[in-house]
Amino acid sequence: MHIKFWGTRGSIPTPGPSTTRYGGNTSCIELRTDDGTLFILDCGTGLRQLGQELLKEPQPLVGNILLSHTHWDHTQGFAFFDPVFKKGNQFTIFAVSGVDRSLSEVLAGQMDYLYFPLTLDELESTIIFREIGEETFNVGDVQVRTQFLNHTILTLGFRIKSGGRTVVYVADHEPFSTNLYKASVKTPSLTDIVHAGDRRHVEFLADADLVIHDAQYTNTEYASKRNWGHSTVEHVLDVAMAANVKQVILSHHDPEHDDDFLQALEARCQDQVRASGSDLNVAFAAEGLEVHLPEAADQVPEDMSAQTPTTRYKPARILIVDDDPSLVRYVEAALRKDKYEIFSALNGEQAIQLALDEQPDLILLDVMMPKLSGYEVARLLREKPEFQDTPIIMFTARAEEDDIVRSFESGVDDYIGKPAKPSLLRSRVRHWLMRSEQGTEVREAQD
C-alpha cells in the first residue's frame, strides 16, 4: 500500500506562512493498494489538489471514498473535487448516515444553490452511496473493517487490510476515560484498561502496520476541550503502544498549532516513546508525506459479502433514569431531536418497573438514586433474559476510576461523565442503538 497526505489540519483550513511545513488543508489522505485500487480517506480541503493530480491519470477513474463523518472539515473539499464533474468517472462513498437524513442528503446540503453554483444532481460522474455501520466488507481484494469512534457525531474508524498489510485510520476520536489504565497497576495489560470503550479501541488498532490518528490537543489543552471529541498526543502514544502498533502518524492538527509548535511537539513525542522503551515509530502528518508498505502477493484477506446493508434505525424507545428532574429534562430535550420515544424514572425501583413495562431499546442510568443505585439497577436488569443485550449507559457525575470500573462490573455497556455536550450524548446513544440493531440482525440470521 502507498499512502499520501493531502490534508492534515483539523477544524478549519489554516493557510499562511506559519503552516507551510505541516500543511493548512483539512483532512484528506490518498491510499492505493499495490493492485491500484484507490481509496480516499475523508474529503477535507486537501481533496481539491488530489483531484487535480488524479485528472492527470488515464481516465475514466474509479475510486472509493471512506468518509469518517460529515463535519465540515472532513467534507468541505468534495464540492471542489474536479473528478466528480467528469463523465465516466465513478466513486463509491462509504459512510454512516445521519439520524434524520441520508448520506446523499447531507452532501447535497453543502451544494445547495444558496451556497454553490452546481447541485449534487448535476455532477456528471457516477456517485454510489453506501451507508454503513460497524461491519466488515470487501472492495475487490481489500478488506475494510469499521468501528464507531467517540465523537460528537456518529464517526467511523477504518481498518484497511491488503496483501498482509494493515492501515487504521482514526479521524476524530476522544478517549472514553481520562486515564487509560488503572492507577494501581504497575505493569498494565489490556485487561487493566479502565473503560471498555478504550479497551475496544486498542483492540481495533492492534498490530497494525500503520495507524493514522487524530491528536488535536496536548494534555494541557485537553483540560478545557473535554467533550469536544478529540484525542491528545499523549493518549494516542499510549494506545498505540498498548496495541503493539508498528508506526503511528499523528494528524488533525489544531488550527492554533503552527509549524514550530508541531515540530517541537513531534520531538517531544519521540522522546516519550524512547523513554518508555518502545520501538514504536512516531511521526506527525504533513502535506506531501508519503508512506509505502509493500504488500505480499500471496496474502489475500478473508472473503466477505460485497456489502452488508445497514437499515435506517427506526424510532427507538429510551428510558432515562435520574433523581434530578432538571437533568431528565436536559437529556429529553437533547434526544427528542432524534425523534425517540422517551420514558423517565426518578428512582431505581421505578426504573425497574418501567423497564419491565415498556421494554426500552436503551437505558441511560444515573448512579446515586433513592431506593436502588444505578449499580443495583444494572445488575438486576442483567439477570433478566430480556435485558441481557439491551444497551445500558451509565450517565453520572461520579467520574473516579473506581466508579467506572464498578459500573462495568455491574453490566453496563458504556460510561459517560456529566456534564456532557448534547451532541456527544446523541452520538453515543445513536452509536449503541445501531450496534444493538446490527447485533439483533446477526443473531436472527444465525437462528
C-alpha positions as CSV (number, residue, x, y, z in Angstrom):
1,M,0.0,0.0,0.0
2,H,1.0,3.5,-0.7
3,I,-0.3,6.4,1.5
4,K,0.0,10.1,0.7
5,F,-1.2,13.0,2.9
6,W,-3.1,15.8,1.1
7,G,-4.7,17.5,4.2
8,T,-3.6,17.2,7.8
9,R,-5.4,20.1,9.7
10,G,-8.4,19.8,11.9
11,S,-11.5,22.1,12.3
12,I,-10.7,24.8,9.7
13,P,-8.1,25.4,7.0
14,T,-5.1,27.4,8.1
15,P,-3.2,28.7,5.0
16,G,-0.3,31.0,5.6
17,P,3.5,31.1,6.2
18,S,3.3,29.5,9.7
19,T,1.7,26.3,8.4
20,T,3.8,25.5,5.3
21,R,5.7,22.6,6.7
22,Y,2.9,20.5,8.2
23,G,0.1,22.0,6.0
24,G,-3.0,24.0,6.3
25,N,-5.6,21.9,4.4
26,T,-8.1,19.9,6.3
27,S,-8.2,16.1,6.4
28,C,-7.6,14.1,3.2
29,I,-5.5,11.0,2.6
30,E,-4.9,9.0,-0.5
31,L,-4.3,5.3,-0.1
32,R,-3.5,2.9,-3.0
33,T,-3.1,-0.8,-2.8
34,D,-0.4,-2.5,-4.9
35,D,-3.0,-3.5,-7.5
36,G,-4.0,0.1,-8.0
37,T,-7.3,0.2,-6.0
38,L,-7.9,3.8,-5.0
39,F,-9.2,4.9,-1.5
40,I,-9.7,8.4,-0.4
41,L,-9.9,8.9,3.4
42,D,-12.0,11.9,4.1
43,C,-12.9,14.9,1.9
44,G,-11.3,18.0,3.6
45,T,-9.9,20.8,1.5
46,G,-6.8,18.7,0.7
47,L,-9.1,16.8,-1.7
48,R,-9.0,19.7,-4.2
49,Q,-5.3,19.3,-5.0
50,L,-5.6,15.5,-5.0
51,G,-8.4,15.8,-7.6
52,Q,-6.2,17.9,-9.9
53,E,-3.5,15.2,-9.7
54,L,-6.0,12.4,-10.4
55,L,-7.1,14.1,-13.6
56,K,-3.6,13.7,-15.0
57,E,-4.0,9.9,-14.8
58,P,-5.7,7.8,-17.5
59,Q,-9.5,8.2,-17.5
60,P,-12.1,7.1,-16.5
61,L,-11.3,7.0,-12.8
62,V,-12.8,4.5,-10.3
63,G,-12.3,5.2,-6.6
64,N,-13.6,4.6,-3.1
65,I,-14.2,7.4,-0.6
66,L,-14.2,6.3,3.1
67,L,-15.8,9.2,4.9
68,S,-15.3,9.1,8.6
69,H,-18.2,11.6,9.3
70,T,-19.9,14.7,7.9
71,H,-18.4,17.6,9.8
72,W,-17.3,20.5,7.6
73,D,-13.5,19.9,7.9
74,H,-14.0,16.3,6.5
75,T,-16.4,17.2,3.7
76,Q,-15.7,20.7,2.5
77,G,-13.4,19.7,-0.3
78,F,-16.0,17.5,-2.0
79,A,-17.6,20.3,-4.0
80,F,-14.2,21.2,-5.3
81,F,-13.1,17.7,-6.3
82,D,-12.8,18.1,-10.1
83,P,-13.0,14.3,-11.0
84,V,-16.7,14.2,-9.9
85,F,-17.5,16.7,-12.6
86,K,-16.2,14.4,-15.4
87,K,-18.4,12.0,-17.2
88,G,-17.4,8.3,-17.0
89,N,-15.7,8.6,-13.6
90,Q,-17.2,6.6,-10.7
91,F,-16.8,7.0,-7.0
92,T,-18.4,4.9,-4.2
93,I,-18.8,6.8,-0.9
94,F,-18.9,4.7,2.3
95,A,-20.1,6.5,5.4
96,V,-22.6,6.3,8.2
97,S,-25.8,8.2,7.7
98,G,-27.2,10.9,9.9
99,V,-30.1,10.3,12.2
100,D,-32.7,12.2,10.3
101,R,-31.3,12.3,6.7
102,S,-29.5,10.1,4.3
103,L,-25.8,10.4,3.3
104,S,-26.7,11.8,-0.1
105,E,-28.9,14.5,1.5
106,V,-26.1,15.5,3.8
107,L,-23.6,16.0,1.0
108,A,-26.3,17.7,-1.2
109,G,-26.8,20.2,1.6
110,Q,-23.4,21.8,1.1
111,M,-24.1,22.1,-2.6
112,D,-27.5,23.8,-2.2
113,Y,-28.0,26.6,-4.6
114,L,-27.6,29.1,-1.8
115,Y,-24.0,28.0,-1.2
116,F,-22.8,26.6,-4.5
117,P,-23.4,27.1,-8.3
118,L,-24.0,23.4,-9.0
119,T,-26.1,20.9,-7.2
120,L,-25.2,17.3,-6.4
121,D,-27.6,16.1,-9.0
122,E,-25.7,18.0,-11.7
123,L,-22.5,16.1,-11.3
124,E,-21.6,14.1,-14.4
125,S,-19.7,11.3,-12.7
126,T,-21.4,8.3,-11.2
127,I,-21.7,8.6,-7.4
128,I,-22.7,5.5,-5.4
129,F,-23.7,6.0,-1.8
130,R,-23.2,3.1,0.7
131,E,-24.5,3.7,4.2
132,I,-22.6,1.6,6.7
133,G,-22.3,1.0,10.4
134,E,-19.9,-1.3,12.2
135,E,-19.2,-4.1,9.8
136,T,-16.6,-5.7,7.6
137,F,-16.8,-5.7,3.8
138,N,-14.5,-6.2,0.8
139,V,-13.6,-3.8,-2.0
140,G,-12.0,-6.2,-4.5
141,D,-9.3,-8.0,-2.6
142,V,-9.2,-5.2,0.1
143,Q,-10.9,-5.9,3.4
144,V,-12.3,-2.9,5.3
145,R,-13.5,-3.2,8.9
146,T,-15.3,-0.3,10.6
147,Q,-15.8,0.7,14.2
148,F,-17.6,3.6,15.8
149,L,-15.3,6.3,17.4
150,N,-16.1,8.6,20.3
151,H,-17.0,11.9,18.7
152,T,-19.8,14.5,18.8
153,I,-21.4,13.0,15.7
154,L,-21.5,9.4,14.5
155,T,-18.0,8.8,13.3
156,L,-16.3,5.6,11.9
157,G,-12.7,4.4,12.1
158,F,-11.5,2.3,9.2
159,R,-9.2,-0.7,9.4
160,I,-7.9,-1.5,5.9
161,K,-6.2,-4.7,5.1
162,S,-4.5,-5.7,1.8
163,G,-1.6,-8.0,0.9
164,G,-0.9,-8.8,4.6
165,R,-0.6,-5.1,5.5
166,T,-3.0,-3.2,7.8
167,V,-3.6,0.5,8.0
168,V,-6.0,2.0,10.5
169,Y,-7.5,5.5,10.0
170,V,-8.9,7.2,13.1
171,A,-10.3,10.6,12.3
172,D,-11.9,12.4,15.3
173,H,-11.9,10.4,18.5
174,E,-11.9,11.3,22.2
175,P,-10.7,9.0,25.0
176,F,-13.6,7.4,26.9
177,S,-11.7,7.9,30.2
178,T,-9.1,10.4,31.3
179,N,-6.7,7.6,32.4
180,L,-6.1,4.6,30.1
181,Y,-5.0,2.2,32.8
182,K,-5.9,1.6,36.4
183,A,-3.7,3.6,38.6
184,S,-2.9,0.8,41.0
185,V,-1.3,-1.5,38.3
186,K,2.5,-1.1,37.7
187,T,2.8,-3.2,34.5
188,P,-0.7,-2.9,33.0
189,S,-2.1,-5.2,30.3
190,L,-5.2,-4.9,28.1
191,T,-7.5,-6.1,31.0
192,D,-6.3,-3.2,33.1
193,I,-7.7,-0.6,30.8
194,V,-10.3,1.4,32.9
195,H,-13.1,2.0,30.3
196,A,-14.4,-0.8,28.0
197,G,-14.6,1.7,25.1
198,D,-10.8,2.4,25.4
199,R,-10.1,-1.3,25.5
200,R,-12.2,-1.9,22.4
201,H,-10.3,1.0,20.7
202,V,-7.0,-0.6,21.5
203,E,-8.2,-3.9,20.1
204,F,-9.3,-2.1,16.9
205,L,-5.7,-0.8,16.4
206,A,-4.0,-4.0,17.4
207,D,-0.8,-5.0,15.5
208,A,-1.4,-2.5,12.6
209,D,1.5,-1.6,10.4
210,L,0.3,2.0,10.4
211,V,-2.2,4.0,12.5
212,I,-3.2,7.5,11.4
213,H,-4.8,9.0,14.4
214,D,-6.5,12.3,15.5
215,A,-4.2,14.0,18.0
216,Q,-5.5,17.6,18.1
217,Y,-4.6,18.5,21.6
218,T,-1.9,18.2,24.3
219,N,-2.9,17.1,27.8
220,T,-2.7,20.7,29.0
221,E,-5.1,21.9,26.2
222,Y,-7.5,19.0,26.8
223,A,-8.4,20.3,30.2
224,S,-10.6,23.0,28.6
225,K,-11.5,20.9,25.5
226,R,-13.1,17.9,27.1
227,N,-16.2,16.6,25.3
228,W,-15.1,18.3,22.0
229,G,-14.4,14.8,20.5
230,H,-10.6,14.8,20.1
231,S,-7.6,12.9,21.4
232,T,-4.4,14.2,23.0
233,V,-1.0,13.3,21.6
234,E,-0.1,11.7,24.9
235,H,-3.2,9.4,24.8
236,V,-2.5,8.4,21.2
237,L,1.0,7.3,22.0
238,D,-0.3,5.3,25.0
239,V,-3.0,3.4,22.9
240,A,-0.6,2.8,20.0
241,M,2.0,1.2,22.4
242,A,-0.7,-0.8,24.1
243,A,-1.9,-2.0,20.7
244,N,1.6,-3.0,19.6
245,V,1.3,-0.7,16.5
246,K,4.4,-0.5,14.3
247,Q,4.1,3.1,13.2
248,V,1.7,5.9,14.2
249,I,1.3,9.2,12.4
250,L,-0.5,11.9,14.4
251,S,-2.8,14.1,12.4
252,H,-5.8,16.5,12.6
253,H,-3.5,19.3,13.9
254,D,-5.2,22.1,15.8
255,P,-5.6,25.4,13.9
256,E,-3.6,27.2,16.7
257,H,-0.6,24.9,16.3
258,D,2.0,26.5,13.9
259,D,4.9,24.7,12.4
260,D,7.4,25.5,15.2
261,F,4.9,24.2,17.8
262,L,4.3,21.0,15.9
263,Q,8.0,20.4,15.3
264,A,8.8,20.7,19.0
265,L,5.8,18.6,19.9
266,E,6.8,15.9,17.5
267,A,10.3,15.7,19.0
268,R,8.8,15.5,22.5
269,C,6.6,12.6,21.4
270,Q,9.5,10.7,20.0
271,D,11.4,11.3,23.3
272,Q,8.4,10.0,25.2
273,V,8.3,6.7,23.2
274,R,12.0,6.2,23.5
275,A,11.9,6.8,27.3
276,S,9.2,4.1,27.6
277,G,11.5,1.5,25.9
278,S,9.1,1.1,22.9
279,D,10.2,0.7,19.3
280,L,7.1,2.5,18.0
281,N,7.8,4.7,15.1
282,V,6.2,8.2,15.6
283,A,5.7,11.0,13.1
284,F,3.4,13.9,12.6
285,A,1.3,14.1,9.4
286,A,2.5,16.7,6.9
287,E,1.1,17.6,3.5
288,G,3.0,15.6,0.9
289,L,4.2,13.0,3.4
290,E,4.3,9.5,1.7
291,V,4.5,6.1,3.3
292,H,5.0,2.9,1.4
293,L,4.1,-0.5,2.8
294,P,5.0,-3.3,0.3
295,E,2.3,-6.0,0.1
296,A,2.7,-9.7,-0.1
297,A,1.2,-11.1,-3.3
298,D,0.1,-14.3,-1.6
299,Q,-1.8,-12.6,1.2
300,V,-5.5,-12.3,0.4
301,P,-7.9,-11.3,3.1
302,E,-10.9,-13.4,4.1
303,D,-13.7,-13.0,1.6
304,M,-16.6,-11.0,2.9
305,S,-20.0,-10.2,1.5
306,A,-19.7,-7.3,-1.0
307,Q,-21.8,-5.0,1.2
308,T,-23.8,-5.6,4.3
309,P,-26.8,-3.3,4.1
310,T,-27.4,-1.1,7.1
311,T,-31.1,-0.2,7.7
312,R,-32.1,3.2,8.9
313,Y,-32.8,2.9,12.6
314,K,-36.5,3.1,13.4
315,P,-37.5,5.4,16.3
316,A,-36.2,3.9,19.5
317,R,-37.7,3.7,23.0
318,I,-35.3,5.2,25.6
319,L,-35.5,5.1,29.4
320,I,-33.8,7.9,31.3
321,V,-33.2,7.2,35.0
322,D,-32.1,10.1,37.2
323,D,-33.3,11.6,40.5
324,D,-32.7,15.1,39.3
325,P,-35.8,16.3,37.3
326,S,-33.8,19.1,35.6
327,L,-31.2,16.6,34.3
328,V,-34.0,14.4,32.9
329,R,-35.4,17.4,31.1
330,Y,-32.0,18.3,29.7
331,V,-31.5,14.8,28.3
332,E,-35.0,14.6,27.0
333,A,-34.5,17.9,25.1
334,A,-31.3,16.6,23.5
335,L,-32.7,13.2,22.5
336,R,-36.1,14.3,21.3
337,K,-34.4,16.0,18.4
338,D,-33.8,12.5,17.0
339,K,-37.5,11.6,17.5
340,Y,-37.0,8.9,20.1
341,E,-39.9,7.8,22.3
342,I,-38.7,8.7,25.9
343,F,-39.7,7.5,29.3
344,S,-38.2,8.6,32.6
345,A,-37.8,7.4,36.2
346,L,-36.7,9.3,39.3
347,N,-35.5,6.3,41.4
348,G,-34.2,2.8,41.0
349,E,-37.3,0.9,41.8
350,Q,-39.4,2.9,39.4
351,A,-36.7,2.3,36.8
352,I,-37.0,-1.5,37.2
353,Q,-40.8,-1.4,36.8
354,L,-40.8,1.0,33.8
355,A,-38.2,-1.2,32.1
356,L,-40.3,-4.3,32.6
357,D,-43.5,-2.5,31.4
358,E,-42.0,-0.6,28.4
359,Q,-39.2,-2.8,27.3
360,P,-36.9,0.1,26.2
361,D,-34.3,-0.2,23.4
362,L,-31.7,1.6,25.5
363,I,-31.3,2.8,29.1
364,L,-29.5,5.9,30.4
365,L,-28.8,5.4,34.1
366,D,-27.5,7.6,36.9
367,V,-25.5,6.1,39.8
368,M,-26.7,7.7,43.0
369,M,-30.5,7.5,43.3
370,P,-33.1,6.7,46.0
371,K,-34.1,3.1,46.8
372,L,-31.8,1.4,44.3
373,S,-28.5,2.7,43.0
374,G,-27.6,2.6,39.3
375,Y,-25.2,-0.3,40.0
376,E,-28.1,-2.3,41.6
377,V,-30.5,-1.5,38.7
378,A,-28.0,-2.6,36.1
379,R,-27.3,-5.9,37.9
380,L,-31.0,-6.7,38.4
381,L,-31.8,-5.9,34.8
382,R,-28.9,-8.0,33.5
383,E,-30.3,-11.0,35.5
384,K,-33.4,-10.9,33.3
385,P,-33.1,-12.6,29.9
386,E,-35.0,-9.8,28.1
387,F,-32.4,-7.3,29.2
388,Q,-29.2,-9.2,28.6
389,D,-28.5,-7.4,25.3
390,T,-30.2,-4.0,26.0
391,P,-27.6,-1.2,25.9
392,I,-27.2,0.4,29.3
393,I,-25.2,3.6,29.5
394,M,-24.2,4.9,32.9
395,F,-24.5,8.7,32.8
396,T,-23.3,10.2,36.0
397,A,-21.2,12.9,37.7
398,R,-19.2,10.3,39.5
399,A,-16.1,10.0,37.4
400,E,-13.5,8.4,39.6
401,E,-11.7,5.2,38.4
402,D,-13.5,3.0,41.0
403,D,-16.9,4.3,39.8
404,I,-16.1,3.5,36.2
405,V,-14.8,0.0,37.0
406,R,-17.7,-0.8,39.3
407,S,-20.2,0.3,36.6
408,F,-18.7,-2.1,34.0
409,E,-18.6,-4.9,36.6
410,S,-22.4,-4.2,37.2
411,G,-23.0,-4.9,33.5
412,V,-23.3,-1.5,31.8
413,D,-22.1,-1.1,28.2
414,D,-20.8,2.4,28.4
415,Y,-20.0,5.2,30.9
416,I,-20.4,8.9,30.2
417,G,-19.4,11.5,32.8
418,K,-21.6,14.6,33.5
419,P,-21.7,17.1,32.1
420,A,-21.7,16.0,28.5
421,K,-22.5,18.1,25.5
422,P,-25.9,17.2,23.9
423,S,-24.1,16.4,20.6
424,L,-21.8,13.8,22.3
425,L,-24.8,12.3,24.2
426,R,-26.8,12.0,21.0
427,S,-23.8,10.4,19.2
428,R,-23.2,7.8,21.8
429,V,-26.9,6.9,22.1
430,R,-27.2,6.5,18.3
431,H,-24.0,4.5,18.2
432,W,-25.3,2.0,20.7
433,L,-28.7,1.7,19.0
434,M,-27.0,0.9,15.7
435,R,-24.7,-1.6,17.3
436,S,-27.7,-3.2,19.1
437,E,-29.7,-3.3,15.9
438,Q,-26.9,-4.9,13.9
439,G,-26.3,-7.5,16.7
440,T,-30.0,-8.4,16.6
441,E,-29.9,-8.9,12.8
442,V,-26.8,-11.2,13.2
443,R,-28.5,-13.3,15.9
444,E,-31.7,-13.6,13.9
445,A,-29.7,-14.8,10.8
446,Q,-27.9,-17.3,13.0
447,D,-31.1,-18.6,14.4
